[in-house]
Amino acid sequence: MPPRPRSGICLASAVVAGALLAGTAFADPVAFDYRGICDASGAVALDGDHFAVADDETNTLWIYRRGDPDIVDRLDLSESLKAKPTKEVDLEGTARVGDRIYWIASHSKDKKKRRRFFATDIVAGSPPTLQRPAKYSNDVVKEMIAAPGLAAYDLEDAAARKDPEQEGALNIEGLAATPDGGLLIGFRNPIPQGKALMVPLKNPNKVLKGEKARFGAPVELDLGGKGIRSLERVGADYLIVAGPYNDDGSFALFRWSGASDATPQQIDAATLLTDLHPEALFAVPGTNQVQILSDDGGVMVDGTECKHLEGANEAKKGFRSRVLTFN
């Protein structure tokens, strides 16, 4: 069972997130655990006190207050995404541009249900809430497959024939904002020639208005043979959680400048990540903090995987987090 909550999280800081990555040294991480869901697969800050989480086993977005273990609000997307509540669309990546939050599903083998790209808008309040998406797109990867410069990755074959945790399959897990209002789509799989793959999406808002997606040149990053498990723009740089394409391997944390020819720098966070299954991170607005969440669906709780807890045992569901305060 994930450990019980240990302490609150200090939000006081005069340092803004834009300067957070000026150095890579950080204070001892603060551990805090949340209840209600297990599979924290993507997360985004709504304000300095609240964040929204996608659970890849449900079609619901969950809102938490930092330092409070319990869910404060939720948004069921099943109707909006035309998906049955019992048939998850596998939400994985999220990125905020202004007050709009983009979400992307894995787009892995099950094409029909996992090809979802949509946006929710933040509604200010205490807690803030999310406006239900008016529409979604299921054409992003289909158009990516046909885009010039991307055919060599054979994404169509990978999506159609391979399970997401097979080598060379299609599995999206990262999404981050770019300075010009676009997005970077990060792939857990494939990892071509041992390099992590990212594809810029130039016009995300127009895609949701029915226009054809426009893509930039693909970017390949050396993350030590790992793929992208989470991606976040922090000021002028990016933080990347890297991990294996399957569940057999370790995780690492990288800083990247955003330049396609720049080498990502690994941050010494081995102790932080050793016991986690990190799949979500976000910068906390108005602070010099980053919060990393663990997808704990596979953690055994009284002999049962967390994500399969039912009935009275559902109260034992939870996921772990670590807060990094950069010096």
C-alpha positions in Angstrom: 0.0 0.0 0.0 1.3 3.5 -0.8 2.5 5.2 2.4 0.1 7.5 4.2 0.4 11.3 3.8 3.4 12.6 5.8 3.2 16.4 5.8 1.8 19.5 4.1 3.6 21.3 1.3 5.0 24.7 1.8 4.0 27.1 -1.0 5.8 30.2 0.2 8.5 31.3 -2.2 9.4 34.6 -3.8 11.0 32.8 -6.8 8.9 32.3 -9.9 8.8 29.2 -11.9 10.3 31.0 -14.9 13.6 31.0 -13.1 13.3 27.6 -11.6 15.9 25.8 -13.8 18.6 28.4 -13.6 20.4 25.7 -11.5 19.8 22.0 -11.1 20.5 21.7 -7.4 17.5 21.2 -5.2 16.6 20.7 -1.6 15.6 17.4 -0.1 12.3 16.4 -1.8 9.1 16.5 0.2 7.0 13.4 0.0 3.2 13.7 0.1 0.6 11.1 -0.9 -2.9 11.6 -2.3 -6.0 9.4 -2.1 -8.8 8.4 -4.4 -7.1 7.2 -7.6 -3.9 5.2 -8.3 -2.9 5.9 -11.9 -1.6 9.5 -12.0 -0.7 9.6 -15.7 -0.7 13.3 -16.4 -1.0 16.5 -14.3 -1.2 20.3 -14.6 -1.3 23.2 -12.2 -4.5 25.1 -12.1 -3.2 27.8 -9.7 -0.6 27.9 -6.9 -2.7 25.6 -4.7 -4.6 23.2 -7.0 -3.8 20.8 -9.8 -5.7 18.5 -12.1 -4.8 14.9 -12.7 -5.6 12.4 -15.5 -6.0 8.8 -14.5 -5.2 6.5 -17.4 -7.7 3.9 -16.1 -10.7 6.3 -16.1 -12.1 9.0 -18.4 -12.3 11.5 -15.5 -10.1 14.5 -14.5 -9.5 14.8 -10.8 -8.7 18.1 -9.0 -6.7 18.2 -5.8 -5.5 20.9 -3.4 -1.7 20.6 -2.8 -1.1 19.3 0.7 -4.6 17.9 1.0 -4.8 14.1 0.3 -8.4 14.0 -0.8 -10.1 14.9 -4.1 -11.8 18.3 -4.1 -13.6 18.1 -7.5 -13.8 15.9 -10.7 -15.0 16.1 -14.3 -16.3 13.0 -16.0 -15.4 13.2 -19.7 -17.1 10.0 -20.9 -19.9 11.8 -22.7 -17.8 14.5 -24.1 -15.2 12.0 -25.5 -18.0 9.6 -26.7 -16.4 6.8 -24.6 -18.1 4.4 -22.2 -17.0 5.0 -18.5 -15.7 1.4 -18.4 -13.6 1.9 -21.6 -10.8 4.2 -20.7 -9.3 6.4 -23.5 -5.9 6.2 -21.8 -5.2 9.9 -21.1 -1.5 10.5 -20.7 -0.2 14.0 -21.5 -1.3 17.5 -20.7 0.0 21.1 -21.2 -1.3 24.5 -20.2 -1.3 27.5 -22.6 -2.9 30.5 -20.9 -6.1 29.3 -19.3 -6.5 26.5 -21.8 -5.3 23.0 -20.9 -4.7 20.5 -23.7 -4.9 16.8 -23.1 -3.8 13.8 -25.2 -4.4 10.1 -25.0 -1.8 7.5 -25.8 -3.0 6.9 -29.3 -1.7 3.3 -28.9 -3.0 0.1 -30.6 -6.7 0.5 -29.9 -7.2 3.3 -32.5 -10.8 4.1 -32.0 -10.9 4.7 -28.3 -7.4 6.0 -27.6 -7.1 8.6 -30.3 -8.3 11.6 -28.4 -6.9 15.2 -28.3 -9.0 17.9 -26.6 -8.9 21.0 -24.4 -10.5 22.1 -21.2 -10.6 25.7 -20.0 -10.0 26.8 -16.4 -12.9 28.4 -14.6 -11.5 30.5 -11.7 -12.8 29.7 -8.3 -11.9 28.1 -5.0 -11.3 25.4 -6.0 -10.9 26.3 -9.7 -12.8 24.0 -12.0 -12.6 22.8 -15.6 -15.0 23.6 -18.4 -16.2 20.5 -20.3 -14.6 20.3 -23.8 -16.9 21.2 -26.7 -15.3 18.8 -29.1 -12.2 16.6 -29.6 -10.0 15.5 -32.5 -9.1 11.9 -33.3 -7.1 12.9 -36.4 -3.8 14.2 -34.9 -1.8 11.0 -35.3 -3.4 10.1 -38.6 -2.3 13.5 -39.9 1.1 13.1 -38.3 1.7 9.8 -40.0 1.1 11.5 -43.4 3.2 14.5 -42.6 6.5 15.1 -44.5 9.5 14.0 -42.5 7.6 11.6 -40.3 7.0 8.6 -42.6 10.3 7.1 -41.6 9.1 6.4 -38.1 6.4 4.0 -39.4 3.9 5.2 -36.8 1.0 3.8 -38.7 2.3 0.2 -38.6 3.3 0.6 -34.9 -0.1 1.9 -34.0 -2.0 -0.8 -35.9 0.0 -4.0 -35.1 1.9 -3.6 -31.8 0.9 -3.5 -28.2 2.0 -0.2 -26.6 4.8 -1.8 -24.5 6.3 -3.7 -27.4 9.5 -2.3 -28.8 8.8 0.1 -31.6 5.1 0.5 -30.9 3.2 3.8 -30.7 2.7 5.2 -27.2 2.3 9.0 -26.5 2.9 10.1 -22.9 4.3 13.6 -23.0 2.8 17.0 -23.9 4.3 20.5 -23.2 3.7 24.0 -24.3 6.1 25.9 -26.6 6.8 29.6 -26.4 4.7 30.3 -29.5 1.5 28.7 -28.2 2.1 25.3 -29.9 2.8 21.9 -28.3 5.5 19.3 -28.1 4.2 15.7 -28.3 6.5 13.3 -26.5 6.7 9.6 -27.2 7.3 6.9 -24.7 7.5 4.6 -27.7 9.1 4.3 -30.3 12.6 5.2 -29.4 14.3 5.4 -32.8 18.0 4.4 -32.7 17.9 4.8 -28.9 16.7 8.5 -29.1 13.5 9.8 -27.5 11.1 11.3 -30.1 9.2 14.5 -29.9 7.0 16.1 -32.6 5.9 19.8 -32.5 2.2 20.5 -33.1 2.1 24.1 -34.4 -1.7 24.8 -34.3 -3.4 22.9 -31.5 -6.2 25.4 -31.0 -7.1 25.4 -34.7 -7.0 21.6 -34.8 -9.9 21.7 -32.3 -11.8 24.0 -34.6 -11.5 21.5 -37.4 -8.4 22.6 -39.3 -5.7 20.2 -40.4 -2.8 19.7 -38.0 0.5 21.3 -38.9 3.7 19.7 -37.6 7.3 20.9 -37.2 10.4 18.9 -37.8 10.7 15.9 -35.4 13.2 16.1 -32.6 15.3 13.2 -31.3 16.9 13.5 -27.9 19.5 11.4 -26.2 17.9 10.4 -22.9 20.1 7.4 -22.4 18.0 5.0 -24.5 14.8 6.0 -22.6 11.5 7.4 -23.9 9.5 10.3 -22.6 7.2 9.6 -19.7 6.4 13.3 -18.8 7.3 16.6 -20.2 6.9 20.2 -18.8 8.1 23.6 -20.0 9.5 25.6 -17.1 10.5 29.1 -18.0 12.8 28.9 -21.0 13.7 25.2 -20.5 12.0 21.8 -20.2 12.0 19.2 -17.6 11.7 15.6 -18.9 10.9 12.4 -17.0 12.5 9.6 -19.0 11.8 5.9 -18.7 11.7 2.6 -20.5 9.2 1.9 -23.3 7.9 -1.0 -21.2 7.9 -1.6 -17.4 11.4 -3.0 -17.2 13.9 -0.3 -16.4 14.7 2.8 -14.4 13.7 6.4 -14.7 15.7 9.6 -15.0 15.1 13.4 -14.9 16.5 15.7 -17.6 16.7 19.4 -18.3 16.6 20.4 -21.9 16.9 23.9 -23.4 14.4 23.3 -26.2 16.9 23.6 -29.0 16.8 20.6 -31.3 20.6 20.4 -31.4 21.1 20.8 -27.6 22.0 17.8 -25.5 19.7 17.2 -22.5 21.4 17.4 -19.1 20.6 14.7 -16.6 19.6 16.0 -13.1 21.0 14.0 -10.2 17.7 12.8 -8.9 18.3 9.0 -8.7 17.3 8.9 -5.0 14.1 10.8 -5.7 13.0 8.4 -8.5 14.2 5.1 -7.2 10.9 3.9 -5.6 8.5 5.9 -7.8 6.9 5.2 -11.2 6.9 8.8 -12.3 4.5 9.7 -15.2 3.4 13.3 -14.4 5.1 16.5 -13.3 4.2 20.1 -13.2 5.7 23.4 -12.1 3.9 25.2 -9.3 3.1 28.8 -10.3 4.7 31.5 -8.2 7.3 29.1 -6.7 10.6 27.5 -7.4 9.0 24.0 -7.0 8.2 21.1 -9.3 5.9 18.3 -8.2 6.3 14.8 -9.6 3.5 12.2 -9.4 3.8 8.5 -9.5 1.5 6.2 -11.4 0.9 3.6 -8.7 -1.7 1.5 -10.4 0.6 -1.5 -10.2 1.5 -1.1 -6.5 0.3 -4.1 -4.5 -2.2 -3.3 -1.8 -3.1 -6.3 0.4 -2.3 -8.7 -2.5 -4.2 -6.7 -5.2 -2.9 -4.1 -7.6 -4.0 -0.7 -6.6 -5.9 0.0 -9.8 -8.0 -3.2 -9.3 -9.2 -2.4 -5.7 -12.9 -2.6 -5.4 -15.7 -2.2 -2.9 -14.6 -1.4 0.6 -10.9 -1.6 -0.5 -11.3 1.3 -2.9 -10.7 3.6 0.1 -7.1 2.3 0.0 -6.4 3.7 -3.5 -3.7 6.4 -3.7 -0.6 7.7 -5.5 2.7 9.1 -4.3 4.3 12.5 -5.1 7.6 14.3 -4.5 8.0 18.0 -4.5 11.4 19.4 -5.6 12.4 22.9 -4.4 15.2 24.1 -6.6 17.9 26.3 -5.0 
